[in-house]
Amino acid sequence: MRRGGHFFVADYGMQVNIINRYGIKNYGVSGRDYRFINGDSMDFRYSNIEIINPYHGVLREGSFGNYTYRVLIHINGNYNVGIYDNVETAAIAYNKAADLCHQYGIPKKFPVNYIETMSPKTYAEIYSNVELSKSFLTMVTSGYNQ
């Protein structure tokens, strides 16, 4: 089915966006979060879809294999958490920023990034060593008011 430029499938009585079947978030934007490798937006083969940004709050920047990953967290507008060299570190930085927001009383539910390919020990080591931007830390620790 098609409605408003989006394709849906009937899945046990619910209408589900077809891109969800490929691991793409509902609010994913073509060209930023995923892309069709051959340029045909009607070709939904798994081999034709590349997921660019698989984690919440992480945006890939750069080109031709020279990528960095910017982390943004949305509180009341987007706040820059930092720029990281790999996507897993960026996802962990987002989780750490969300935990810090909860710790300082920002009552918002942030989605959690799960990194299935990483051991808990490696995750904990990166989590404890990852640095967040000074501007973000200042905003959170100074008593952010909604």
N, C-alpha and C positions, 0 to 999 in steps of 0.2 A: 504494500500500500504506500501511497505517497501523500504527504500533507505538508504544505508550506515549505517545499524544497527538501524535506527530510523523508527518508525511507523508513518504514516501520514494518515489523513482522508481528503477527498475532502469536503470542507465546503463552499458552495456557490461559487464554482469556485476557491477557494484558497486551497492550501495544508497546513494543520495545524498539527503540532506535536500532537500526541494523548495525551501526558501527560499534555498538556495545559488544557484539559477538567477536570483535577483533581486539578487544582490550582498550578501546578508545573511550574516554569519558564523554558523557552526554553533552557537555559544553565544549568539547574539542573543536578546534578550528582547523579546517583544511589548510595546509601550507605552514601552519605554526605547530600544531600538535601531531598531525599525521599528514601523509601525502600518498598519492597514487603514483607509483613508480613510472608507469607508462603514460601518465597524464590523463587517462580515461577514468573519469569519476564514476562510471557505471560498471567498472570492472572490479568486482568485490572478491577476487581470488586472494587468498592469504599471501601468496607470493607477490602480489601487486601492491600491498599496503605496507608502508613503512611507518612505524610509530616513532615520532621524533621526541616527544615529551611524555614518557610513561608515568611520571610521578607528579603528585600535586605540588604546585608552587614552584616548579622547576621549568625554566625556559632555556632552550639551547640557542646559543648565539655564535656567530662566526660562520665560516664557510670552508669548503674543500678539505674537510678533515681536521681543520684547526679550530676546534670548538671549545667554548667555555660554557658554563652553566650558571645562569643568574637565578637566585632564589628570591621570590617575592612572597610576602604573606599579606593577606587581606584582612585588615582589622576594621578600619573605617577609611578605606582607601588602601592602596598598595604601599607596602614598606619594603625597602631593599634590605635583605638579610645578608647578602654577600654574593661573590662570584667565585666559582670553584672549578677545578680542572676536570673532574669526572662527575658523572650523573649520580652515582651512588653517594658520594660525599655530599652533593647538593641536596639529595633527598633526606639524608641524615641531618643536615643543617636545618632544613625545614622542620623536621620533627623536633629538634632541639629548640628552635624559635617558638614553636607552638607550645612546648612544655614550659618555656620561660614566660610566655604570655599567661598561661594558666596559673603559674606560680605567683605572678604579680597581679592577679585578680581580673584579668580580661575574660569576661564570661562568654566566650564564643567557642563553638564546637569546630575544631579544625580537623580535617581528614588526616589520617595517619598514613604515611608511606611505609609499605612493607617491602623489604628487600629479601626475596626468597633465596637468592643465591649466596647470601652472606651468613657466616656463622654468628651466633650471639656474641662470642668473644671479640670477633673482629668489629662487629657493629658497636659494641660498648667502647672499644678502644678509639674508634673514629669519633663516636659521639662525644667522648670526653676531651678529645684533642681539637675538634673542629671549632674554628673561630667565627663569631658573628660580627657584623659591621658595628662600629662604634656608634653610629647614628641610631641604629635599631636598638642597641643596648641602652643608650641614653633615653630613648623614647619610652621603652618598657619600664626601666627602673625608676624613672622620674615620676611615676604615678600617672600613667596614661589615663585620661578621662574621656569617656565615650562622648 
